[in-house]
């Protein structure tokens, strides 16, 4: 995890602990005309050059690939579920144009090449061609997002793996163990099935390799740190070895996996996102999304050098990738907690089978739009106090927040605020579409004097909703919001406390907001 002096891109659990975990979320609509650069596919060894998307525009970043059984073709898949076939790979359909609960993160092909599965980060599984549906995790609360899948040799089942190393088996895919209860130094990024179907390998972003069942361990990067994080894993046909690939296209071989070349010295235009084996003597590498972390070395140095305490998180809604700075730090909310009050009253009204009463609307509007503290205190009392808000927080999965009667000193984390925003922006079982629309209408009408922080550096009209808070005597300043426009769609939360001055807090919020806008353009 990032600390106050170090920040990295990390995948964070967005829906934790609540029944609503990762269920029913649809991405916000893209702005008109948004396209992503097509990506290259690079062939090495016996792998044939069969084509790519380079020079074309696609609707979402490429996130993975799978080879045909003949090793004479491959499919590419985008975060929106778009599928692209090359060589002898046949097209059996895709999810392009379908509103997904979560972005697609991987795919696997059937044994005869007559179909394929797509998997989303919430564990939702989608089948095409002769790929059978054997179950999914779409209605399951996950500790960490799913990052990959592998099919059983007879294509009657499959495994899904989470970033925490949790493994979920479906159909005739046998469960051989997982890392779900193991503290990992880096997230898991991929899974490959052993040829006999009795085991599998997991690969970590640091190059660690973990074996289960009859999968043979033939080495890992161990204490060696790759120049760029490992992003994919592919096994040789006989299971006697495997390849790892880094985001820079660097390839690492183990066991009987042969080295046939890499992109490490070529600086690919976009990060590599996957590898697929072409038999025993070659492989393909696929480029993927082009975004980068908002938390650049310069931003991290600036934020760390200003003093105070900062927690921040940004999620690219196009790719599902979350970037965070000190995500575990809990800070005082000031007026940002009022959004939790709003969610609580909406959920309570729903439970009673009604809409908000005129009295409730009379408190909600000023509480959000002009940040009226009297209205907020009255709303907290009306919903049943801190315990009622805590119940709502639990239902949506806020795991690092705590509400107290002296509500300005309630605490929260930046990732928790992304979870809350998700439940306002995207369909979910906790808040109805009507409730979400009402909440977003208030966040979209916050008066200018209350709109600061995550407004910095963005294009006019891109701010879809915002809530801010400040308690100057404690150096507390924060801003959360939803930004969409000009090829960007992201949620952002920047929270500070113990700031030396309002000017330093503003500088930090403005710099992170500006960097997010610059980094997440597609």
N, C-alpha and C positions, 0 to 999 in steps of 0.2 A: 504494500500500500504506500501511497505517497505520504510524505511527512512535510512539515513546514518548510524544509529546505530542499525537498526533492519531490518531483511530481512525475508520474508516468501515466500513459494511457492504460486504464484498467477496465475490464468488464465488471460491472457491479450488478448485484441482484436488485432488480427494479421492483419486484413485487415479492415481499417476504412475509411469511407468517400468516397472512390473511387469506380468507377463503377466495378472495378475488385474485389470487396470485397469477399474474400473466395470462389471464383469461379475457377473451373478448376485446382485446385491444386492436384497434385498426389505426394504421398510420394516418396522420393528417394529410389532406389532399395536397398533391404537389402543385406548385405554381405553374401556370401555363407555360409550355415551351421548355420546361426543364429537361435536359438530357445529360447523360454522363459520357465521358470519353470511352470509346470502345477500347478493349484491352487486348494485348498480344498473348499468343501462345507460343512457347519456345520448345522445340524438339531437340532431344539429345540422344546419341547412340542409335539404337535400332528404331526409335520412334520416328514416324514419318511426319513431315510438315503437311498438315491437312487444312490449314486455314485458321483464322481468328477473327476477332471483332475490331482489330486495329483499324483506325481510320473511319469508323462508323460511330453513330451515337446510339446509346441504349438508354432505357428508361430507369435503370437502377444499376448500381455497381455490381460487377461480377464478384461472387463470393466463394465459388467452388467449382470443381470439375470432377468428372468420372469417366473412365475409359470403357470401351466396349470389350467384351470377352475376347474378341479376335485381336485386340490391340491395334486395330486399323481405324479407329475412330474415337471420338470423345464428345461429351456434352459439357457445356458451360451453363451455370445457373446464376441468375442475378438475385439480389436481395428482395426483389419484388416477385420472385418465382418465375421470371422469364427464363425459358430454356432455349439453348442454341445448339444445334447438332452439326457435327463435322465428320468427314470421312464416312465410314459405314454406320455411324450412329444414326438411328432413326428418331424422328420427332413424334412423340406420342401425346403432346399437349403440354400446357404450362399454366401458371397462375397469373400471368401478365394481365393486368386490368382488374384483378380480384382484390378486394380490400382485405388485407391480412391482419390477423391479430398481432403478429410479430414478424420481423423480417426473416426470410429464408437464410439459413447459414450453411447448408450442405446438401449433398445428394449422394445416392448410391444406385448402381445399376443392377438389374436382375442377371442371373447366371447365363441366360441365353441372349441377353441384349434386347429382349423384347419389351422392356419397360424400365421404369426408374421410380425411385422415391425422392421426395424433397422433404426436408425437415426444417422447421422454424425454431427460433431461439426459445420459444415457450414449450417446445416438445411436440408441437402439432406436426402430424405426418400426412403427406399428400401423395397419392399413388396415381401412376399413369401406365398405360399399356398393360402388360401382364404382371405388374408388381402388385402383390396382394396386400391388403390392409390388415395388419395384425395388432393394431392398437397404437395409442399415442399418449402424450402427457398433457394435452391441451387443457385439461381441467384439473391439473395437479399443481399445487403450490411447490415451486422449485426453490432450492437454496441458491442456485446459480443458473445462469442461462445454459441451454444446450448449445454445444459448439460443433458437433459432428455426428455422423452416423456411419455404420458399416453393415452390410448385408451378410446373412448366413450363406454358406456356399450353395445351398439348394434354393436360395431365394424365397424360402418360406418364413423368414423372420429377419429381425434386424436388431442391432444394438444402437442406443443413443448414449452420448456422453456429455456431461456437463463440464463447465469450466472448473468446478471443484473436484473433478474426477469421479463423480457419481455416474454409475453405469446402469442403464435400464434396458432389460431384455424383453423382446416381444416375439411371438410366434415360436418357431423351433430354435431360436437363438438362445443358447444356454448361458445362464448367469454364472460367471467364474470369479466374481469379486470386483471390487472398486476401490477408489481412493476417497470416497465421500466423507469418511471420518478422519482423514489424514491431513495434517497441516502442510500445505504446499508452499514453496517459496515463489512459484509462478503458476499461472493458470494452465490447465490442460487445453490443448488446441486441436487435438485430433485423435482418431481411433482407426485401427486397421484390424481386420479379422484374420485369424490364422486359417490356413488353407483347409484344414479338416473341420473347421467350425467349432473346435473345442476350446477356443481361447481367443485372446485379442491383445493388442498392444495399445497403450496410451502414450502420447507424447506431450511434453510440457513446453511452454514458451522458452524455457531456459535450455532446452535440449535434453532434458531428462526423459528416459524411456522406462515405462512400467509394464511388466508382463503379467498375464493372468491365464490360467488354464494351461493349454499345451503350446502357447506362444513362447518361442525361444528368445531369451535375452542374448543379444550379440553385441551389446555395447550402447553407449550414450555419450553425450558431450560432457557428462560429469561436471568437473570443476571448470571446464572451458566455457567461456562466455561468448556466444555467437555475436557477430557484429550487429545483427538485427534479430529480433525475436523469431523463434521457430514458428511456422504457421501451418505446416502440414507434414503428413506421414504417409508413406506407401510401402507395402510389403512386397517382397519378391514372390513369384508364383509358388515356389516350393516352401516358403516360410522360413528359409534359412538366412534371411537378412531383411534389411529395410533401409529406406532413404528418409532423411529429414531435409526439409527445405526452409530457409529463412526468408523473411520479408524482402531481403535484398537479392534473392535468387541464389544465395549460397546453398550448395548441396553437400550433405554429409552422408557417407555410406557406412554400413555395418554388415557384418556377416558376408553372405555371398552377393550382396548388392554391389553392382559395379559402378564406378564413377565414370560418367560419360560427358561431363562438362557442367558448367553452371553460369549464372549471370552475375556473380559477385563482383567481377571486375568491369561490368558493362553499365552499371547504374541504370536499371530498368526505369522506364518513364513513370511507372506506377508500382506500388508494392506487389510482390508476388503473394497470392493467397492460397495456392494449392499445387499439389503434385499428383500425377497419375502415372502408374507404371505401364510401360509398353512391353509386356513380357519381361524376360530376365535381363535384357540387354539395353534398355533405354527407358526414357520417361519424358513426360511433358511437364512444363511449368506454366501456370496461368497467372497473368497479372490481374489485379483487382481494383479496389476502390482507391481514390486519389486523395482523400482527406488526410489531414494530419492533426496532431494534438494541438489544442489551443494553448496548452501549457508548455510553451517552448522554453528553452534554457534561459532566454532573456526574460520572459515573463516570470518564471520561477525565481530568478535572481532578484528581480525588481520587487516582487511581492515579499520575499523573505527579508529583503533589506529595509523594508519600511517599518518594521515592528508590528505589534498587534498580532492577533490570531485570525487566520483565514481558513475557511473550508469552502470549496467550490466544486461544482460538477456540471458537466455539459453532456447532453446526449444528442447525437445526430440521429434524427428519426428516420432518415433514409436508410441507414445501415444498422441501426440498433447499437452502435458502438458508444460507450460511455467513457469520458475522460474525466479524471478527478484530481483534485489537489487536497491533500489531507482529509480524505472522505470520512474518517472516523471521529473527527473533532466535533464535539457538540458545543454549540454556542447559544447565547441568548437570542430569542426570536424577535423581540420588540413587536412591532405590529404585523409582522409576517404571519404570526400565529392566527390572525383573524381569518385566514383562508381555511384553517382547520375548523374554526367555529362555523364558518359558512357550510363546509361539507357536513358537519354534524347536524345542523338544523335541516339541511336538505334530506339527509338520510333518515332523520326522525320523522319528517313529514311523509316521506315515502312509506315508512313502516306503518304510519297511521292511515295510509291510503288516501292522502290528500296532497294538495299543493301548499305552498307557503301562505300563511294568513296575511292579511294586510299589515298586522302588527309586525310579523316577522320580516316582511319585505321592507317595512319602515325602519327596521334596525339593520338589515343586511346591506341595503344600498349605501347609506352613509358610512357604515363600518368599512366597506371596501373602497368605495369611490373617493371618499375624502378622508379615509382612515380615522373616523370619529371614535375616540376612545370611550366616550360615554355609551355610545351604541354598542361597542364591543363588550363592555362590562355587562350591559343589560342582556346581550345575546348569550354570553357565557352563563349567566344565571338562568336564563330562560331554557336553555337546552339541558340543564341539570348539573352544571359545574364541570370541573376538570375531569371527573370520572366519566362523564358522558362523552367528552371530547376524546379521552383515552380509548373508549370503546370504539369510536369511529376510527381513530388512528390505527387501532389493531385490525379493524376490518379491511382497511386498504393496505396494510403492510408497513406502516411506519415503525421501524424497529429501533430507531435511535432518538426518538422524540419524547419529551415529557412536558405535560401541561400542569401549571400550578395556578392557584387563585390569583396571585399577583402576576397576571398573565404575561406582562412584558418580559419577565425573567424566566418564562418557559424556555426549554432548550430543544434544539433540533440539529440535524446534520444536512449538508447539501444534498446527499443522495436521497434522504427522506423527502426533501422538498421536490425532487424530480418524481418520486413515486406519487406524491400528492398531485402534482401537475398532470401526470399521466391519467389520473382518474378524472380529471376535468377535461382533458383534451381528447381522450380516446374512450370508446365504448367499453363498459365493464359492468359486472354484476352488482356493484355497490351503488352507483349513481345512475339514474335513468338518463336517457338522452335529453329529456326536458330539464332535469336538474342540472346537467352539465351545461346546457345552452344558457340557462339562467346565470350560472356562476361565471361562465366565460363572458357574458354580456357585461357583468359588473367589472371584471378584470380589464375589459377592453375600454371602460369609461373612467378609469382612474384619472383624477384631475392632474394637470401638468406638474403642479408643485410636488406631487407625490410620486412622480415617475422619474426615477433616476437609476443610475447603476447599469442595468442590463440594456438600457437604451443607447449606450455609447457605441459609436462606430457603425451602427446599422442603417440600412436604407430607409428613407421615409416610407411609412405604410407597412413596414415589415413587422412591427411589434403587434402581436395579436392579443396579448394580455400581460399584466404586470401587477405585482404587489411588492411594496417596499416597507421597510421598518427602520426606525432609528431611535436610539436612546443615548443622546450625546454624553451625558454624565458618566456613562459606563463604556463609552467608546464603541457602542453597538450600532452598526449600519449593515443593512442587507437588502438584497434585491433578487426576486425570482421572476421568471417570465417565459413566454413562448414567443419565438421568433420564426417567421416564415415568409419567404419571398426571395426572388432572384437566385433560385437554385439552392436555397437553404431552408431547412426545417429542423429546428432544434429546441430543446428545453434547456434552461440555464438557471443556476442558483449560485449566487455569490454572497456569503455571509461572513461578517467580521465582528470581532469584539476586542476590547482593550486597545482600540486604535488610538495612536497619539493625538490625532486631530481628525476633524471631518474631511480635511483636504487629503490626508493620506488614505482614508477609507475610500473617498471618491476616486483617487488615483488608481487604487487597486481594482475597484469594481469596473472602472472605465477601461482599464488596460485588459482585463480578462474578457470583458464584453467585446471589445474591439478585436481582440485576438480570435475569439470564437467566430465572429463574423468572417474574418479573413481566412481562417483555417477550414471552415466547413462549406465553403463555396464549391459547388460541383459543376 
